[in-house]
Amino acid sequence: MWLDASNGHDDHQLTLRILKVTEEAGEAATAWYGALGNNPRKGMTHTRHDVALELADVALAAFVAIKSLGFDPAATLRECSTKVIERLDPDQSHE
């Protein structure tokens, strides 16, 4: 992976890639806060589209972290999605 060639692949780098997910989640939360205009000094600073883009950054950072751990992000997402679908509608997972 391009990131490994640039930054390496030791546990320190894996930690940074996992923590990047949290950083991106914080940016999504900040964007949502701004979309609601909750800071009276700043007012509305973001749109819902900005929030959606930040949430996409969270997903992409998670995919990079999953790949860095040696797993296929698409397969991991399918596995996780199956669990969620089973919780939401147990009958749905058997179709």
VMD Tcl script that builds the backbone (N, CA, C; Angstrom):
set m [mol new atoms 285]
animate dup $m
set s [atomselect $m all]
$s set {name element resname resid chain x y z} {
  {N N MET 1 A 0.854 -1.182 0.000}
  {CA C MET 1 A 0.000 0.000 0.000}
  {C C MET 1 A 0.895 1.240 0.000}
  {N N TRP 2 A 0.463 2.290 -0.684}
  {CA C TRP 2 A 1.249 3.515 -0.813}
  {C C TRP 2 A 1.647 4.104 0.534}
  {N N LEU 3 A 0.777 4.004 1.518}
  {CA C LEU 3 A 1.061 4.570 2.832}
  {C C LEU 3 A 2.192 3.821 3.518}
  {N N ASP 4 A 2.241 2.505 3.343}
  {CA C ASP 4 A 3.325 1.711 3.918}
  {C C ASP 4 A 4.667 2.127 3.326}
  {N N ALA 5 A 4.703 2.348 2.027}
  {CA C ALA 5 A 5.949 2.739 1.369}
  {C C ALA 5 A 6.430 4.097 1.870}
  {N N SER 6 A 5.487 4.956 2.198}
  {CA C SER 6 A 5.828 6.300 2.652}
  {C C SER 6 A 6.153 6.358 4.142}
  {N N ASN 7 A 5.345 5.686 4.963}
  {CA C ASN 7 A 5.448 5.834 6.419}
  {C C ASN 7 A 5.839 4.573 7.168}
  {N N GLY 8 A 5.928 3.452 6.495}
  {CA C GLY 8 A 6.231 2.211 7.196}
  {C C GLY 8 A 4.967 1.514 7.657}
  {N N HIS 9 A 5.177 0.413 8.372}
  {CA C HIS 9 A 4.035 -0.435 8.743}
  {C C HIS 9 A 4.206 -1.022 10.148}
  {N N ASP 10 A 4.942 -0.335 11.004}
  {CA C ASP 10 A 5.132 -0.865 12.356}
  {C C ASP 10 A 3.920 -0.533 13.233}
  {N N ASP 11 A 3.942 -1.019 14.467}
  {CA C ASP 11 A 2.798 -0.793 15.364}
  {C C ASP 11 A 2.533 0.689 15.609}
  {N N HIS 12 A 3.581 1.498 15.630}
  {CA C HIS 12 A 3.392 2.938 15.817}
  {C C HIS 12 A 2.571 3.519 14.663}
  {N N GLN 13 A 2.916 3.143 13.436}
  {CA C GLN 13 A 2.177 3.636 12.276}
  {C C GLN 13 A 0.743 3.110 12.261}
  {N N LEU 14 A 0.564 1.848 12.649}
  {CA C LEU 14 A -0.799 1.300 12.735}
  {C C LEU 14 A -1.621 2.073 13.760}
  {N N THR 15 A -0.997 2.400 14.883}
  {CA C THR 15 A -1.685 3.178 15.917}
  {C C THR 15 A -2.127 4.527 15.364}
  {N N LEU 16 A -1.237 5.191 14.645}
  {CA C LEU 16 A -1.583 6.497 14.075}
  {C C LEU 16 A -2.733 6.395 13.084}
  {N N ARG 17 A -2.764 5.316 12.309}
  {CA C ARG 17 A -3.839 5.147 11.330}
  {C C ARG 17 A -5.174 4.873 12.019}
  {N N ILE 18 A -5.136 4.134 13.108}
  {CA C ILE 18 A -6.364 3.881 13.870}
  {C C ILE 18 A -6.833 5.164 14.553}
  {N N LEU 19 A -5.897 5.913 15.131}
  {CA C LEU 19 A -6.258 7.170 15.779}
  {C C LEU 19 A -6.778 8.203 14.778}
  {N N LYS 20 A -6.376 8.093 13.528}
  {CA C LYS 20 A -6.858 9.008 12.487}
  {C C LYS 20 A -8.380 8.927 12.352}
  {N N VAL 21 A -8.937 7.750 12.601}
  {CA C VAL 21 A -10.393 7.591 12.549}
  {C C VAL 21 A -11.040 8.500 13.594}
  {N N THR 22 A -10.465 8.529 14.789}
  {CA C THR 22 A -10.986 9.378 15.856}
  {C C THR 22 A -10.845 10.855 15.497}
  {N N GLU 23 A -9.718 11.213 14.922}
  {CA C GLU 23 A -9.514 12.599 14.493}
  {C C GLU 23 A -10.585 13.018 13.488}
  {N N GLU 24 A -10.830 12.159 12.511}
  {CA C GLU 24 A -11.843 12.469 11.499}
  {C C GLU 24 A -13.241 12.527 12.113}
  {N N ALA 25 A -13.523 11.663 13.081}
  {CA C ALA 25 A -14.824 11.702 13.762}
  {C C ALA 25 A -14.994 13.026 14.506}
  {N N GLY 26 A -13.921 13.509 15.098}
  {CA C GLY 26 A -13.970 14.807 15.763}
  {C C GLY 26 A -14.277 15.929 14.787}
  {N N GLU 27 A -13.702 15.841 13.591}
  {CA C GLU 27 A -13.985 16.850 12.572}
  {C C GLU 27 A -15.440 16.781 12.118}
  {N N ALA 28 A -15.994 15.583 12.046}
  {CA C ALA 28 A -17.410 15.439 11.694}
  {C C ALA 28 A -18.288 16.048 12.786}
  {N N ALA 29 A -17.929 15.811 14.038}
  {CA C ALA 29 A -18.694 16.378 15.154}
  {C C ALA 29 A -18.615 17.904 15.139}
  {N N THR 30 A -17.442 18.434 14.864}
  {CA C THR 30 A -17.272 19.884 14.784}
  {C C THR 30 A -18.114 20.468 13.655}
  {N N ALA 31 A -18.139 19.782 12.520}
  {CA C ALA 31 A -18.950 20.248 11.395}
  {C C ALA 31 A -20.433 20.238 11.754}
  {N N TRP 32 A -20.878 19.207 12.449}
  {CA C TRP 32 A -22.288 19.131 12.851}
  {C C TRP 32 A -22.620 20.258 13.820}
  {N N TYR 33 A -21.729 20.485 14.766}
  {CA C TYR 33 A -21.896 21.580 15.716}
  {C C TYR 33 A -22.034 22.904 14.956}
  {N N GLY 34 A -21.193 23.080 13.936}
  {CA C GLY 34 A -21.249 24.292 13.124}
  {C C GLY 34 A -22.493 24.374 12.261}
  {N N ALA 35 A -22.973 23.234 11.800}
  {CA C ALA 35 A -24.197 23.218 10.991}
  {C C ALA 35 A -25.417 23.590 11.824}
  {N N LEU 36 A -25.359 23.280 13.109}
  {CA C LEU 36 A -26.456 23.647 14.004}
  {C C LEU 36 A -26.353 25.091 14.486}
  {N N GLY 37 A -25.200 25.715 14.272}
  {CA C GLY 37 A -25.001 27.088 14.721}
  {C C GLY 37 A -24.919 27.208 16.226}
  {N N ASN 38 A -24.385 26.197 16.886}
  {CA C ASN 38 A -24.378 26.170 18.347}
  {C C ASN 38 A -23.382 27.119 18.995}
  {N N ASN 39 A -22.444 27.644 18.253}
  {CA C ASN 39 A -21.507 28.605 18.819}
  {C C ASN 39 A -22.033 30.007 18.513}
  {N N PRO 40 A -22.542 30.713 19.542}
  {CA C PRO 40 A -23.155 32.019 19.291}
  {C C PRO 40 A -22.168 33.036 18.710}
  {N N ARG 41 A -20.901 32.878 18.978}
  {CA C ARG 41 A -19.897 33.794 18.458}
  {C C ARG 41 A -19.653 33.573 16.967}
  {N N LYS 42 A -19.754 32.308 16.526}
  {CA C LYS 42 A -19.453 31.980 15.129}
  {C C LYS 42 A -20.698 31.825 14.263}
  {N N GLY 43 A -21.813 31.420 14.860}
  {CA C GLY 43 A -23.023 31.179 14.079}
  {C C GLY 43 A -22.898 29.923 13.237}
  {N N MET 44 A -23.587 29.917 12.103}
  {CA C MET 44 A -23.557 28.761 11.201}
  {C C MET 44 A -22.225 28.759 10.447}
  {N N THR 45 A -21.456 27.703 10.634}
  {CA C THR 45 A -20.145 27.631 9.985}
  {C C THR 45 A -20.037 26.486 8.987}
  {N N HIS 46 A -20.983 25.560 9.018}
  {CA C HIS 46 A -20.933 24.394 8.142}
  {C C HIS 46 A -22.337 24.095 7.617}
  {N N THR 47 A -22.376 23.312 6.558}
  {CA C THR 47 A -23.642 22.833 6.012}
  {C C THR 47 A -23.765 21.335 6.290}
  {N N ARG 48 A -24.941 20.798 6.042}
  {CA C ARG 48 A -25.108 19.343 6.175}
  {C C ARG 48 A -24.228 18.610 5.165}
  {N N HIS 49 A -24.011 19.225 4.028}
  {CA C HIS 49 A -23.112 18.622 3.041}
  {C C HIS 49 A -21.689 18.542 3.600}
  {N N ASP 50 A -21.253 19.587 4.289}
  {CA C ASP 50 A -19.941 19.547 4.949}
  {C C ASP 50 A -19.872 18.384 5.931}
  {N N VAL 51 A -20.943 18.195 6.677}
  {CA C VAL 51 A -21.001 17.094 7.647}
  {C C VAL 51 A -20.894 15.756 6.924}
  {N N ALA 52 A -21.638 15.615 5.832}
  {CA C ALA 52 A -21.593 14.365 5.063}
  {C C ALA 52 A -20.182 14.086 4.554}
  {N N LEU 53 A -19.502 15.121 4.080}
  {CA C LEU 53 A -18.129 14.940 3.603}
  {C C LEU 53 A -17.199 14.520 4.736}
  {N N GLU 54 A -17.378 15.106 5.903}
  {CA C GLU 54 A -16.549 14.720 7.055}
  {C C GLU 54 A -16.836 13.279 7.471}
  {N N LEU 55 A -18.098 12.875 7.411}
  {CA C LEU 55 A -18.432 11.482 7.728}
  {C C LEU 55 A -17.805 10.527 6.716}
  {N N ALA 56 A -17.757 10.943 5.459}
  {CA C ALA 56 A -17.083 10.124 4.448}
  {C C ALA 56 A -15.598 9.999 4.766}
  {N N ASP 57 A -14.993 11.076 5.271}
  {CA C ASP 57 A -13.589 11.009 5.690}
  {C C ASP 57 A -13.397 9.988 6.806}
  {N N VAL 58 A -14.370 9.912 7.716}
  {CA C VAL 58 A -14.303 8.917 8.796}
  {C C VAL 58 A -14.275 7.516 8.197}
  {N N ALA 59 A -15.189 7.268 7.261}
  {CA C ALA 59 A -15.262 5.945 6.635}
  {C C ALA 59 A -13.968 5.610 5.898}
  {N N LEU 60 A -13.439 6.570 5.161}
  {CA C LEU 60 A -12.206 6.321 4.411}
  {C C LEU 60 A -11.023 6.077 5.342}
  {N N ALA 61 A -10.939 6.842 6.423}
  {CA C ALA 61 A -9.863 6.615 7.395}
  {C C ALA 61 A -9.989 5.228 8.007}
  {N N ALA 62 A -11.219 4.799 8.265}
  {CA C ALA 62 A -11.440 3.452 8.804}
  {C C ALA 62 A -11.016 2.395 7.794}
  {N N PHE 63 A -11.324 2.610 6.523}
  {CA C PHE 63 A -10.922 1.650 5.488}
  {C C PHE 63 A -9.401 1.537 5.411}
  {N N VAL 64 A -8.698 2.665 5.494}
  {CA C VAL 64 A -7.230 2.635 5.474}
  {C C VAL 64 A -6.707 1.868 6.684}
  {N N ALA 65 A -7.289 2.114 7.851}
  {CA C ALA 65 A -6.851 1.407 9.057}
  {C C ALA 65 A -7.108 -0.093 8.938}
  {N N ILE 66 A -8.263 -0.465 8.421}
  {CA C ILE 66 A -8.592 -1.888 8.247}
  {C C ILE 66 A -7.600 -2.542 7.288}
  {N N LYS 67 A -7.323 -1.882 6.172}
  {CA C LYS 67 A -6.359 -2.408 5.195}
  {C C LYS 67 A -4.973 -2.521 5.826}
  {N N SER 68 A -4.595 -1.540 6.633}
  {CA C SER 68 A -3.291 -1.548 7.291}
  {C C SER 68 A -3.153 -2.697 8.276}
  {N N LEU 69 A -4.265 -3.128 8.835}
  {CA C LEU 69 A -4.254 -4.275 9.748}
  {C C LEU 69 A -4.180 -5.603 8.996}
  {N N GLY 70 A -4.266 -5.537 7.672}
  {CA C GLY 70 A -4.136 -6.738 6.861}
  {C C GLY 70 A -5.448 -7.366 6.434}
  {N N PHE 71 A -6.538 -6.614 6.568}
  {CA C PHE 71 A -7.850 -7.134 6.201}
  {C C PHE 71 A -8.389 -6.398 4.983}
  {N N ASP 72 A -9.302 -7.038 4.286}
  {CA C ASP 72 A -9.964 -6.441 3.132}
  {C C ASP 72 A -11.091 -5.539 3.640}
  {N N PRO 73 A -11.008 -4.227 3.401}
  {CA C PRO 73 A -12.045 -3.326 3.906}
  {C C PRO 73 A -13.450 -3.674 3.421}
  {N N ALA 74 A -13.603 -4.054 2.158}
  {CA C ALA 74 A -14.937 -4.378 1.627}
  {C C ALA 74 A -15.506 -5.612 2.315}
  {N N ALA 75 A -14.683 -6.640 2.490}
  {CA C ALA 75 A -15.142 -7.862 3.163}
  {C C ALA 75 A -15.471 -7.581 4.624}
  {N N THR 76 A -14.666 -6.751 5.254}
  {CA C THR 76 A -14.911 -6.398 6.653}
  {C C THR 76 A -16.213 -5.622 6.785}
  {N N LEU 77 A -16.459 -4.702 5.859}
  {CA C LEU 77 A -17.709 -3.939 5.871}
  {C C LEU 77 A -18.905 -4.853 5.660}
  {N N ARG 78 A -18.794 -5.805 4.735}
  {CA C ARG 78 A -19.894 -6.758 4.515}
  {C C ARG 78 A -20.164 -7.566 5.779}
  {N N GLU 79 A -19.105 -8.047 6.420}
  {CA C GLU 79 A -19.267 -8.841 7.643}
  {C C GLU 79 A -19.955 -8.024 8.732}
  {N N CYS 80 A -19.512 -6.804 8.911}
  {CA C CYS 80 A -20.103 -5.935 9.929}
  {C C CYS 80 A -21.544 -5.578 9.567}
  {N N SER 81 A -21.795 -5.299 8.295}
  {CA C SER 81 A -23.149 -4.956 7.847}
  {C C SER 81 A -24.118 -6.096 8.092}
  {N N THR 82 A -23.658 -7.311 7.857}
  {CA C THR 82 A -24.504 -8.483 8.091}
  {C C THR 82 A -24.936 -8.548 9.546}
  {N N LYS 83 A -24.005 -8.282 10.463}
  {CA C LYS 83 A -24.348 -8.295 11.891}
  {C C LYS 83 A -25.383 -7.227 12.219}
  {N N VAL 84 A -25.215 -6.053 11.648}
  {CA C VAL 84 A -26.150 -4.961 11.922}
  {C C VAL 84 A -27.525 -5.287 11.353}
  {N N ILE 85 A -27.573 -5.807 10.131}
  {CA C ILE 85 A -28.853 -6.180 9.514}
  {C C ILE 85 A -29.561 -7.232 10.355}
  {N N GLU 86 A -28.814 -8.196 10.868}
  {CA C GLU 86 A -29.420 -9.230 11.714}
  {C C GLU 86 A -30.024 -8.625 12.975}
  {N N ARG 87 A -29.381 -7.614 13.529}
  {CA C ARG 87 A -29.920 -6.962 14.727}
  {C C ARG 87 A -31.168 -6.154 14.398}
  {N N LEU 88 A -31.152 -5.491 13.258}
  {CA C LEU 88 A -32.286 -4.647 12.882}
  {C C LEU 88 A -33.501 -5.466 12.485}
  {N N ASP 89 A -33.263 -6.515 11.723}
  {CA C ASP 89 A -34.356 -7.343 11.231}
  {C C ASP 89 A -33.842 -8.765 11.053}
  {N N PRO 90 A -33.970 -9.593 12.084}
  {CA C PRO 90 A -33.433 -10.954 12.009}
  {C C PRO 90 A -33.944 -11.741 10.806}
  {N N ASP 91 A -35.167 -11.501 10.360}
  {CA C ASP 91 A -35.712 -12.221 9.207}
  {C C ASP 91 A -35.034 -11.797 7.903}
  {N N GLN 92 A -34.572 -10.556 7.831}
  {CA C GLN 92 A -33.938 -10.012 6.628}
  {C C GLN 92 A -32.646 -10.748 6.282}
  {N N SER 93 A -31.913 -11.214 7.269}
  {CA C SER 93 A -30.600 -11.803 7.020}
  {C C SER 93 A -30.684 -13.182 6.384}
  {N N HIS 94 A -31.856 -13.789 6.334}
  {CA C HIS 94 A -31.993 -15.137 5.788}
  {C C HIS 94 A -32.523 -15.151 4.370}
  {N N GLU 95 A -32.703 -13.978 3.767}
  {CA C GLU 95 A -33.248 -13.918 2.403}
  {C C GLU 95 A -32.178 -14.181 1.381}
}
mol reanalyze $m
mol bondsrecalc $m
mol representation Tube
mol addrep $m
